[in-house]
């Protein structure tokens, strides 16, 4: 005799996946948890990222950069800009706090020779 078993996966509030199985008479048989999948991305160190970032800046200045690399560089510059603004917002110096957008814009974009994105400060 073959028993029919139906299994359902449920998600709880804490994002754990559970599998609940029922037999034909709607009685719970077993509950088991699934392990989250691991990503296959290789981990890169901060040193590698910084080296790659500097390499992208050199490529952009020589105008031999692909679209994918340009997007990556723009994201990195934007991250640095937002981080700069966050640090100056916490500054106790009144002049630094008032001029945070100009200081960060000059230090991140203009000193490196890049055109800043439109409304960059509002997107942070």
C-alpha positions in Angstrom: 0.0 0.0 0.0 1.4 3.4 -1.0 0.8 6.4 1.2 0.4 9.8 -0.5 2.4 12.5 1.2 2.1 16.2 0.4 4.9 18.5 1.5 4.6 22.3 1.8 7.4 24.8 2.4 6.6 27.7 4.8 8.5 30.9 5.6 8.5 32.2 9.1 9.1 35.7 10.3 12.7 35.1 10.9 13.2 33.9 7.3 13.8 30.2 8.1 12.4 27.8 5.6 10.4 24.9 6.9 9.0 21.8 5.1 5.8 20.5 6.5 4.5 17.2 5.2 1.0 15.7 5.6 -0.3 12.3 4.8 -3.8 11.7 3.3 -5.6 12.1 6.7 -4.1 15.6 7.1 -1.8 14.6 10.0 1.6 16.1 10.3 4.3 13.6 9.6 7.6 15.5 10.1 9.0 19.0 10.2 12.5 19.6 9.0 14.4 22.8 8.3 16.4 23.6 5.2 19.9 25.1 5.3 20.3 28.5 3.5 22.2 28.2 0.2 25.7 29.5 0.2 26.8 31.9 -2.5 29.5 30.8 -4.9 31.1 34.3 -5.1 34.7 34.4 -4.2 35.4 36.7 -1.3 37.6 39.7 -2.0 39.6 41.6 0.5 39.6 45.4 0.9 43.1 45.6 -0.6 41.9 43.9 -3.8 38.9 46.2 -4.1 41.1 49.3 -3.6 43.5 48.1 -6.2 40.7 47.4 -8.6 39.1 50.8 -7.9 42.4 52.6 -8.7 42.8 50.6 -11.8 39.3 51.6 -13.0 40.1 55.3 -12.3 43.2 55.0 -14.5 41.2 53.4 -17.3 38.5 56.0 -17.1 41.1 58.8 -17.4 42.7 57.2 -20.4 39.1 56.7 -21.9 39.6 52.9 -22.5 36.8 51.8 -20.2 33.9 49.5 -21.0 30.3 50.2 -19.9 30.3 47.5 -17.2 33.5 48.9 -15.7 32.1 52.5 -16.0 29.0 51.5 -14.0 31.2 49.8 -11.4 33.3 52.9 -11.0 30.3 55.1 -10.8 28.9 52.9 -8.0 32.1 53.0 -6.1 32.4 56.8 -6.4 28.9 57.3 -5.2 29.5 55.0 -2.2 32.6 57.1 -1.3 30.6 60.3 -1.7 27.8 59.1 0.6 30.3 57.9 3.2 32.0 61.3 3.1 28.6 63.1 3.6 27.8 60.8 6.5 31.1 61.5 8.3 30.8 65.2 7.9 27.2 65.2 9.2 28.5 63.8 12.4 31.2 66.6 12.6 30.9 69.0 15.5 32.6 71.7 13.5 29.9 74.1 12.2 31.8 75.1 9.0 32.4 71.5 8.1 28.7 70.5 8.7 27.4 73.4 6.6 29.8 72.8 3.6 29.6 69.0 3.6 28.1 68.7 0.1 30.7 70.9 -1.6 33.6 69.4 0.3 32.7 65.9 -0.6 31.8 66.7 -4.2 35.2 68.3 -4.7 37.2 65.6 -3.0 35.4 62.6 -4.6 34.4 63.7 -8.1 36.1 66.9 -9.2 39.6 66.2 -7.9 39.6 62.9 -9.8 38.3 64.6 -12.9 34.8 63.1 -13.2 31.5 64.8 -13.8 29.3 64.4 -10.7 25.8 62.8 -11.1 22.7 65.0 -11.0 21.2 65.3 -7.5 23.8 63.0 -6.0 23.3 64.3 -2.5 19.5 63.6 -2.5 20.1 60.0 -3.5 22.3 59.2 -0.4 
